[in-house]
Every structure is written in C-alpha cells, then in structure tokens.
Amino acid sequence: MNMKQLTGLGVVLLACTVLHAQAPAEKVEFEVATIKKSPAPGTDNAVTAGIKMDGSQVRIGLLTLRDYIAMAHRVKPYQIVGPDWIATERFDIAAKLPAGVKGDQFLPMMQSLLADRFGLKFHRDPKEMAVYALVVGKPPLKLKESAIENAPPPSVFEVSGSGSANGIAVNLPNGASYTFAGGKFDGKKIEGQNIAEVLERYTDRPVTDATGLKGRYDFSFEVTPEDYQTLLIRAAVNSGVVLPPQALRLLDNGGDPLGNALEQLGLKLESRKAPVEMFVVDQVLRTPIEN
C-alpha cells in the first residue's frame, strides 16, 4: 500500500472541545464571510488544516462540511448522519467578526453561516450504539503531569493539524499538541477529559471518557509497524479521506491495536453500549450560496 494515499488523515481538529460559546440572546452573524472550495493537495500529498482567530479576523482551512457542523453545533463527527459528500468535500472560510463581538460568539455565528449559506436543516434523534469507554487499567498509571506555566494567554487563538505520508501533527491551544509518526504517539499537555477524544480518531467506534482524570498530561506509546498502518488507515477513514478497497481491507483483520497500546500507559478501552444523540441532516446545499 502506498502511504501517500493517506492524504489528509488526522487533520480533523478538536476545535469543538476548546471553543466555548454562550447562548446568544439573538441571532449573531459574521460581518462578512467568504466560502471557497479548498484547493487540492500538492504533489507531496501533505495537507494542513486549521482555525486561526486574530482580533476580528477568522480563517479556517481544509475542513469538511461535517467538520464545520460538528464544530458549530458541538457534536462529534460520528453523531452526524447525512449525505456521504459532507465528509469528503472540503471548504475554506474567511470571515470578519462584527465590531464589539467577542470570540465566544464564534460558534453561534458559525451556526448562522451554515444555515444561511448551506441551507442546513436538521433534527436530533437518540440512538443506542457500541462505544469504547476509556478507563484507568492496571497500575501504575504512566501519564506525566505537565509542567505548570505562568505565561499570559496568547492574543491569537489557533488550532492546526497536518497530515502526510510521514505522519500526523496537531497543535491545540494552551500549548497542547500531539504527533503520531514512525510508530510512536506523543501527547503534550493534553487535558485528562480530552484524551479520549484525541484517541477516538484512531478507533472504529466512539470513545467516552471514564477515567476521572482532571489534570494536563504528557504521555507516549509505541505500536508495531503493522498496527501503525492500521491506525493511520482508521484515522484517514474517520477524517473523510477516500481510500482504495485494498487499503480498507487491511482493517478487516486489524484487531484492536490501540487498546493493546494503551496498556503501556495503564489505560484501557472497555466495550459498552450507550445512548448517543444523533445529529440528522435533513437538508444541506452541496454548493454554498454565493458570497
């Protein structure tokens, strides 16, 4: 299998876990917003996606419509039910916040943008489904508490991720980050309740946090070359990357490499059933209304 076929894997971001929004008293909208189809990746198949908010300027690149829905409505990608193309077609958005509007209104403005420009209509429907629960396993727990820093908060909010044949790298706010390359996963300053969501990108079902961990942690684990390939393919599928049938067939006998690897950290994935509220897309435009 040619690893360059894994274009874009792992760059779906955890923005909905680090962006917070208050319920607005009335509809809020961007002052102006431009939506364009994302350009195709270069010849090296490396891609970088992300969100950057600098003052009143917002720039978002290379996210699928499913990613935008998940971010705006604070749901996870697996909860979204809709046309297949929303998980594969990618868009860039450049927008400006109205004067006097704070960044905590960003998500309500994204909701308005999706409704106005993509004609998004939806309903919610509960469903019981198979999940993994991330729990603390046999001691010792091999997570290292991150060093506390007293640096002032940055003036620019930025989340970015990149993926290529060489691996995956994601940068989150407050100095948090993770990389997965060369068979080794390295996480830095990841909040305990977010570890499950980070790992979920590499599994075949949702992962819920049942660890009770409250701090910020550094951790790493290694996998075999075969398991590394399986996990990269799963990340690609979860990110909406279209892979050839021969690559997907490798998942048939892939087992549970992530669960095995987590034993190195004193963590464990438990299979459970849980009710999940699904976000069902009733209507959406494939081509957004003109800028």
Contacts in CASP RR format, 6 or more apart in sequence:
PFRMAT RR
TARGET T0000
AUTHOR 0000-0000-0000
METHOD contacts of the structure
MODEL  1
MNMKQLTGLGVVLLACTVLHAQAPAEKVEFEVATIKKSPAPGTDNAVTAG
IKMDGSQVRIGLLTLRDYIAMAHRVKPYQIVGPDWIATERFDIAAKLPAG
VKGDQFLPMMQSLLADRFGLKFHRDPKEMAVYALVVGKPPLKLKESAIEN
APPPSVFEVSGSGSANGIAVNLPNGASYTFAGGKFDGKKIEGQNIAEVLE
RYTDRPVTDATGLKGRYDFSFEVTPEDYQTLLIRAAVNSGVVLPPQALRL
LDNGGDPLGNALEQLGLKLESRKAPVEMFVVDQVLRTPIEN
1 229 0 8 1.000
1 246 0 8 1.000
1 247 0 8 1.000
1 250 0 8 1.000
3 165 0 8 1.000
3 229 0 8 1.000
3 232 0 8 1.000
4 44 0 8 1.000
4 45 0 8 1.000
4 165 0 8 1.000
5 45 0 8 1.000
5 243 0 8 1.000
5 244 0 8 1.000
5 247 0 8 1.000
6 45 0 8 1.000
6 163 0 8 1.000
6 165 0 8 1.000
6 232 0 8 1.000
6 233 0 8 1.000
6 235 0 8 1.000
6 236 0 8 1.000
6 241 0 8 1.000
6 243 0 8 1.000
7 41 0 8 1.000
7 45 0 8 1.000
7 47 0 8 1.000
7 163 0 8 1.000
7 164 0 8 1.000
7 236 0 8 1.000
7 241 0 8 1.000
8 41 0 8 1.000
8 45 0 8 1.000
8 47 0 8 1.000
8 49 0 8 1.000
8 163 0 8 1.000
8 164 0 8 1.000
8 236 0 8 1.000
8 239 0 8 1.000
8 241 0 8 1.000
9 163 0 8 1.000
9 167 0 8 1.000
9 168 0 8 1.000
9 232 0 8 1.000
9 235 0 8 1.000
9 236 0 8 1.000
9 239 0 8 1.000
9 241 0 8 1.000
10 161 0 8 1.000
10 163 0 8 1.000
10 168 0 8 1.000
10 170 0 8 1.000
10 201 0 8 1.000
10 235 0 8 1.000
10 236 0 8 1.000
10 238 0 8 1.000
10 239 0 8 1.000
11 47 0 8 1.000
11 48 0 8 1.000
11 49 0 8 1.000
11 50 0 8 1.000
11 62 0 8 1.000
11 161 0 8 1.000
11 162 0 8 1.000
11 163 0 8 1.000
11 168 0 8 1.000
11 170 0 8 1.000
11 239 0 8 1.000
12 49 0 8 1.000
12 63 0 8 1.000
12 64 0 8 1.000
12 67 0 8 1.000
12 77 0 8 1.000
12 201 0 8 1.000
12 238 0 8 1.000
12 239 0 8 1.000
12 240 0 8 1.000
13 49 0 8 1.000
13 50 0 8 1.000
13 51 0 8 1.000
13 63 0 8 1.000
13 67 0 8 1.000
13 71 0 8 1.000
13 159 0 8 1.000
13 160 0 8 1.000
13 161 0 8 1.000
13 170 0 8 1.000
14 159 0 8 1.000
14 170 0 8 1.000
14 172 0 8 1.000
14 194 0 8 1.000
14 197 0 8 1.000
14 198 0 8 1.000
15 50 0 8 1.000
15 51 0 8 1.000
15 71 0 8 1.000
15 159 0 8 1.000
16 70 0 8 1.000
16 71 0 8 1.000
16 74 0 8 1.000
16 75 0 8 1.000
16 76 0 8 1.000
16 107 0 8 1.000
17 194 0 8 1.000
17 197 0 8 1.000
18 159 0 8 1.000
18 172 0 8 1.000
18 173 0 8 1.000
18 174 0 8 1.000
19 71 0 8 1.000
19 106 0 8 1.000
19 107 0 8 1.000
20 104 0 8 1.000
20 107 0 8 1.000
21 74 0 8 1.000
21 104 0 8 1.000
21 105 0 8 1.000
21 106 0 8 1.000
21 107 0 8 1.000
21 108 0 8 1.000
22 104 0 8 1.000
22 105 0 8 1.000
23 108 0 8 1.000
24 105 0 8 1.000
24 108 0 8 1.000
27 108 0 8 1.000
27 112 0 8 1.000
28 98 0 8 1.000
28 101 0 8 1.000
28 105 0 8 1.000
28 108 0 8 1.000
28 109 0 8 1.000
28 112 0 8 1.000
29 98 0 8 1.000
29 109 0 8 1.000
29 112 0 8 1.000
29 113 0 8 1.000
29 116 0 8 1.000
30 58 0 8 1.000
30 95 0 8 1.000
30 96 0 8 1.000
30 97 0 8 1.000
30 98 0 8 1.000
30 109 0 8 1.000
30 112 0 8 1.000
30 113 0 8 1.000
31 56 0 8 1.000
31 95 0 8 1.000
31 96 0 8 1.000
31 97 0 8 1.000
31 98 0 8 1.000
31 99 0 8 1.000
32 95 0 8 1.000
32 96 0 8 1.000
33 93 0 8 1.000
33 94 0 8 1.000
33 95 0 8 1.000
33 96 0 8 1.000
33 113 0 8 1.000
33 117 0 8 1.000
33 291 0 8 1.000
34 93 0 8 1.000
34 94 0 8 1.000
34 95 0 8 1.000
34 291 0 8 1.000
35 91 0 8 1.000
35 92 0 8 1.000
35 93 0 8 1.000
35 113 0 8 1.000
35 117 0 8 1.000
35 288 0 8 1.000
35 291 0 8 1.000
36 91 0 8 1.000
36 92 0 8 1.000
37 89 0 8 1.000
37 90 0 8 1.000
37 91 0 8 1.000
37 92 0 8 1.000
38 61 0 8 1.000
38 62 0 8 1.000
38 90 0 8 1.000
38 91 0 8 1.000
38 92 0 8 1.000
41 47 0 8 1.000
44 164 0 8 1.000
44 165 0 8 1.000
45 164 0 8 1.000
45 165 0 8 1.000
46 162 0 8 1.000
46 163 0 8 1.000
46 164 0 8 1.000
46 165 0 8 1.000
46 166 0 8 1.000
47 62 0 8 1.000
47 162 0 8 1.000
47 163 0 8 1.000
47 164 0 8 1.000
48 62 0 8 1.000
48 160 0 8 1.000
48 161 0 8 1.000
48 162 0 8 1.000
48 163 0 8 1.000
49 61 0 8 1.000
49 62 0 8 1.000
49 63 0 8 1.000
49 90 0 8 1.000
49 160 0 8 1.000
49 161 0 8 1.000
49 162 0 8 1.000
50 60 0 8 1.000
50 61 0 8 1.000
50 62 0 8 1.000
50 63 0 8 1.000
50 158 0 8 1.000
50 159 0 8 1.000
50 160 0 8 1.000
50 161 0 8 1.000
51 58 0 8 1.000
51 59 0 8 1.000
51 60 0 8 1.000
51 61 0 8 1.000
51 157 0 8 1.000
51 158 0 8 1.000
51 159 0 8 1.000
51 160 0 8 1.000
52 58 0 8 1.000
52 59 0 8 1.000
52 60 0 8 1.000
52 156 0 8 1.000
52 157 0 8 1.000
52 158 0 8 1.000
52 160 0 8 1.000
53 103 0 8 1.000
53 106 0 8 1.000
53 156 0 8 1.000
53 157 0 8 1.000
53 158 0 8 1.000
54 155 0 8 1.000
54 156 0 8 1.000
54 157 0 8 1.000
55 97 0 8 1.000
55 155 0 8 1.000
55 156 0 8 1.000
56 96 0 8 1.000
56 97 0 8 1.000
56 98 0 8 1.000
56 99 0 8 1.000
56 101 0 8 1.000
57 94 0 8 1.000
57 95 0 8 1.000
57 96 0 8 1.000
57 97 0 8 1.000
58 93 0 8 1.000
58 94 0 8 1.000
58 95 0 8 1.000
58 96 0 8 1.000
58 97 0 8 1.000
58 106 0 8 1.000
59 92 0 8 1.000
59 93 0 8 1.000
59 94 0 8 1.000
59 95 0 8 1.000
60 68 0 8 1.000
60 92 0 8 1.000
60 93 0 8 1.000
60 94 0 8 1.000
61 90 0 8 1.000
61 91 0 8 1.000
61 92 0 8 1.000
61 93 0 8 1.000
62 90 0 8 1.000
62 92 0 8 1.000
63 71 0 8 1.000
63 90 0 8 1.000
63 91 0 8 1.000
64 86 0 8 1.000
64 87 0 8 1.000
64 88 0 8 1.000
64 89 0 8 1.000
64 90 0 8 1.000
64 91 0 8 1.000
64 240 0 8 1.000
65 85 0 8 1.000
65 86 0 8 1.000
65 87 0 8 1.000
65 89 0 8 1.000
65 91 0 8 1.000
65 118 0 8 1.000
65 284 0 8 1.000
66 77 0 8 1.000
66 80 0 8 1.000
66 86 0 8 1.000
66 87 0 8 1.000
66 240 0 8 1.000
67 77 0 8 1.000
68 91 0 8 1.000
68 93 0 8 1.000
68 110 0 8 1.000
68 114 0 8 1.000
69 75 0 8 1.000
69 80 0 8 1.000
69 86 0 8 1.000
69 114 0 8 1.000
69 120 0 8 1.000
69 279 0 8 1.000
69 281 0 8 1.000
70 76 0 8 1.000
70 77 0 8 1.000
70 79 0 8 1.000
70 80 0 8 1.000
71 107 0 8 1.000
71 110 0 8 1.000
72 107 0 8 1.000
72 110 0 8 1.000
72 111 0 8 1.000
72 113 0 8 1.000
72 114 0 8 1.000
73 111 0 8 1.000
73 279 0 8 1.000
74 107 0 8 1.000
75 277 0 8 1.000
75 279 0 8 1.000
76 197 0 8 1.000
76 200 0 8 1.000
76 206 0 8 1.000
77 87 0 8 1.000
77 238 0 8 1.000
78 205 0 8 1.000
78 206 0 8 1.000
78 238 0 8 1.000
78 276 0 8 1.000
79 276 0 8 1.000
79 277 0 8 1.000
79 278 0 8 1.000
79 279 0 8 1.000
80 86 0 8 1.000
80 278 0 8 1.000
80 279 0 8 1.000
80 281 0 8 1.000
81 125 0 8 1.000
81 278 0 8 1.000
81 279 0 8 1.000
81 280 0 8 1.000
81 281 0 8 1.000
82 280 0 8 1.000
82 281 0 8 1.000
82 284 0 8 1.000
83 281 0 8 1.000
83 284 0 8 1.000
83 286 0 8 1.000
85 286 0 8 1.000
86 281 0 8 1.000
86 284 0 8 1.000
87 240 0 8 1.000
88 240 0 8 1.000
88 241 0 8 1.000
88 242 0 8 1.000
89 286 0 8 1.000
91 288 0 8 1.000
93 113 0 8 1.000
95 109 0 8 1.000
95 113 0 8 1.000
97 103 0 8 1.000
97 105 0 8 1.000
97 106 0 8 1.000
97 109 0 8 1.000
101 109 0 8 1.000
103 157 0 8 1.000
114 120 0 8 1.000
115 121 0 8 1.000
116 289 0 8 1.000
117 285 0 8 1.000
117 288 0 8 1.000
117 289 0 8 1.000
118 284 0 8 1.000
118 285 0 8 1.000
118 288 0 8 1.000
118 289 0 8 1.000
119 283 0 8 1.000
119 284 0 8 1.000
119 285 0 8 1.000
119 289 0 8 1.000
120 281 0 8 1.000
120 283 0 8 1.000
120 284 0 8 1.000
121 281 0 8 1.000
121 282 0 8 1.000
121 283 0 8 1.000
121 284 0 8 1.000
122 279 0 8 1.000
122 280 0 8 1.000
122 281 0 8 1.000
122 282 0 8 1.000
123 280 0 8 1.000
123 282 0 8 1.000
124 277 0 8 1.000
124 278 0 8 1.000
124 279 0 8 1.000
124 280 0 8 1.000
125 277 0 8 1.000
125 278 0 8 1.000
125 280 0 8 1.000
126 275 0 8 1.000
126 276 0 8 1.000
126 277 0 8 1.000
126 278 0 8 1.000
127 275 0 8 1.000
127 276 0 8 1.000
127 277 0 8 1.000
127 278 0 8 1.000
128 273 0 8 1.000
128 274 0 8 1.000
128 275 0 8 1.000
128 276 0 8 1.000
129 205 0 8 1.000
129 206 0 8 1.000
129 273 0 8 1.000
129 274 0 8 1.000
129 276 0 8 1.000
130 205 0 8 1.000
130 271 0 8 1.000
130 272 0 8 1.000
130 273 0 8 1.000
131 205 0 8 1.000
131 206 0 8 1.000
131 207 0 8 1.000
131 208 0 8 1.000
131 271 0 8 1.000
131 272 0 8 1.000
131 273 0 8 1.000
131 274 0 8 1.000
131 276 0 8 1.000
132 203 0 8 1.000
132 205 0 8 1.000
132 206 0 8 1.000
132 207 0 8 1.000
132 208 0 8 1.000
132 269 0 8 1.000
132 270 0 8 1.000
132 271 0 8 1.000
132 272 0 8 1.000
133 207 0 8 1.000
133 208 0 8 1.000
133 209 0 8 1.000
133 210 0 8 1.000
133 269 0 8 1.000
133 270 0 8 1.000
133 272 0 8 1.000
133 274 0 8 1.000
134 195 0 8 1.000
134 196 0 8 1.000
134 199 0 8 1.000
134 207 0 8 1.000
134 208 0 8 1.000
134 209 0 8 1.000
134 210 0 8 1.000
134 211 0 8 1.000
134 262 0 8 1.000
134 267 0 8 1.000
134 268 0 8 1.000
134 269 0 8 1.000
135 210 0 8 1.000
135 211 0 8 1.000
135 267 0 8 1.000
135 268 0 8 1.000
135 269 0 8 1.000
135 270 0 8 1.000
136 211 0 8 1.000
136 212 0 8 1.000
136 213 0 8 1.000
136 266 0 8 1.000
136 267 0 8 1.000
136 268 0 8 1.000
137 263 0 8 1.000
137 266 0 8 1.000
137 267 0 8 1.000
137 268 0 8 1.000
138 263 0 8 1.000
138 266 0 8 1.000
138 268 0 8 1.000
139 266 0 8 1.000
140 266 0 8 1.000
141 265 0 8 1.000
141 266 0 8 1.000
141 267 0 8 1.000
142 219 0 8 1.000
142 264 0 8 1.000
142 265 0 8 1.000
142 266 0 8 1.000
143 213 0 8 1.000
143 217 0 8 1.000
143 218 0 8 1.000
143 219 0 8 1.000
143 265 0 8 1.000
144 217 0 8 1.000
144 218 0 8 1.000
144 219 0 8 1.000
145 215 0 8 1.000
145 216 0 8 1.000
145 217 0 8 1.000
145 218 0 8 1.000
146 188 0 8 1.000
146 189 0 8 1.000
146 215 0 8 1.000
146 216 0 8 1.000
146 217 0 8 1.000
146 218 0 8 1.000
153 174 0 8 1.000
154 173 0 8 1.000
157 173 0 8 1.000
158 171 0 8 1.000
158 173 0 8 1.000
159 170 0 8 1.000
159 171 0 8 1.000
159 172 0 8 1.000
159 173 0 8 1.000
160 170 0 8 1.000
160 171 0 8 1.000
161 168 0 8 1.000
161 169 0 8 1.000
161 170 0 8 1.000
161 171 0 8 1.000
162 168 0 8 1.000
162 169 0 8 1.000
162 170 0 8 1.000
163 169 0 8 1.000
166 181 0 8 1.000
167 179 0 8 1.000
167 180 0 8 1.000
167 181 0 8 1.000
167 182 0 8 1.000
167 232 0 8 1.000
168 179 0 8 1.000
168 180 0 8 1.000
168 181 0 8 1.000
168 232 0 8 1.000
168 235 0 8 1.000
169 177 0 8 1.000
169 178 0 8 1.000
169 179 0 8 1.000
169 181 0 8 1.000
170 177 0 8 1.000
170 178 0 8 1.000
170 179 0 8 1.000
171 177 0 8 1.000
172 190 0 8 1.000
174 189 0 8 1.000
175 188 0 8 1.000
175 189 0 8 1.000
176 188 0 8 1.000
176 189 0 8 1.000
176 190 0 8 1.000
176 191 0 8 1.000
176 194 0 8 1.000
176 216 0 8 1.000
177 187 0 8 1.000
177 188 0 8 1.000
177 189 0 8 1.000
178 185 0 8 1.000
178 186 0 8 1.000
178 187 0 8 1.000
178 188 0 8 1.000
178 190 0 8 1.000
178 198 0 8 1.000
179 185 0 8 1.000
179 186 0 8 1.000
179 187 0 8 1.000
180 186 0 8 1.000
180 202 0 8 1.000
180 231 0 8 1.000
180 232 0 8 1.000
180 235 0 8 1.000
182 228 0 8 1.000
183 222 0 8 1.000
183 223 0 8 1.000
183 224 0 8 1.000
183 225 0 8 1.000
183 228 0 8 1.000
184 220 0 8 1.000
184 221 0 8 1.000
184 222 0 8 1.000
184 223 0 8 1.000
185 220 0 8 1.000
185 221 0 8 1.000
185 222 0 8 1.000
185 223 0 8 1.000
185 261 0 8 1.000
186 219 0 8 1.000
186 220 0 8 1.000
187 198 0 8 1.000
187 217 0 8 1.000
187 218 0 8 1.000
187 219 0 8 1.000
187 220 0 8 1.000
188 218 0 8 1.000
189 216 0 8 1.000
189 217 0 8 1.000
189 218 0 8 1.000
190 198 0 8 1.000
190 216 0 8 1.000
190 217 0 8 1.000
190 218 0 8 1.000
190 219 0 8 1.000
191 215 0 8 1.000
191 216 0 8 1.000
191 217 0 8 1.000
192 209 0 8 1.000
192 211 0 8 1.000
192 212 0 8 1.000
192 213 0 8 1.000
192 214 0 8 1.000
192 215 0 8 1.000
192 216 0 8 1.000
192 217 0 8 1.000
193 209 0 8 1.000
193 211 0 8 1.000
193 212 0 8 1.000
193 213 0 8 1.000
193 214 0 8 1.000
194 209 0 8 1.000
195 209 0 8 1.000
195 211 0 8 1.000
195 213 0 8 1.000
195 217 0 8 1.000
195 219 0 8 1.000
195 267 0 8 1.000
196 207 0 8 1.000
196 208 0 8 1.000
196 209 0 8 1.000
196 211 0 8 1.000
197 207 0 8 1.000
197 209 0 8 1.000
199 207 0 8 1.000
199 258 0 8 1.000
199 262 0 8 1.000
200 206 0 8 1.000
200 207 0 8 1.000
200 238 0 8 1.000
201 234 0 8 1.000
201 235 0 8 1.000
201 238 0 8 1.000
201 239 0 8 1.000
202 231 0 8 1.000
202 234 0 8 1.000
202 235 0 8 1.000
202 238 0 8 1.000
202 258 0 8 1.000
203 234 0 8 1.000
203 258 0 8 1.000
203 269 0 8 1.000
204 234 0 8 1.000
204 251 0 8 1.000
206 274 0 8 1.000
206 276 0 8 1.000
207 269 0 8 1.000
208 272 0 8 1.000
208 274 0 8 1.000
210 270 0 8 1.000
211 267 0 8 1.000
219 265 0 8 1.000
221 261 0 8 1.000
221 262 0 8 1.000
221 264 0 8 1.000
221 265 0 8 1.000
222 261 0 8 1.000
222 264 0 8 1.000
223 231 0 8 1.000
223 257 0 8 1.000
223 261 0 8 1.000
224 257 0 8 1.000
226 257 0 8 1.000
227 254 0 8 1.000
227 257 0 8 1.000
227 260 0 8 1.000
227 261 0 8 1.000
229 250 0 8 1.000
230 250 0 8 1.000
230 251 0 8 1.000
230 254 0 8 1.000
230 255 0 8 1.000
230 257 0 8 1.000
231 257 0 8 1.000
231 258 0 8 1.000
233 243 0 8 1.000
233 247 0 8 1.000
233 248 0 8 1.000
233 250 0 8 1.000
233 251 0 8 1.000
234 251 0 8 1.000
236 243 0 8 1.000
237 243 0 8 1.000
237 248 0 8 1.000
237 251 0 8 1.000
256 269 0 8 1.000
258 269 0 8 1.000
259 268 0 8 1.000
259 269 0 8 1.000
262 268 0 8 1.000
262 269 0 8 1.000
END
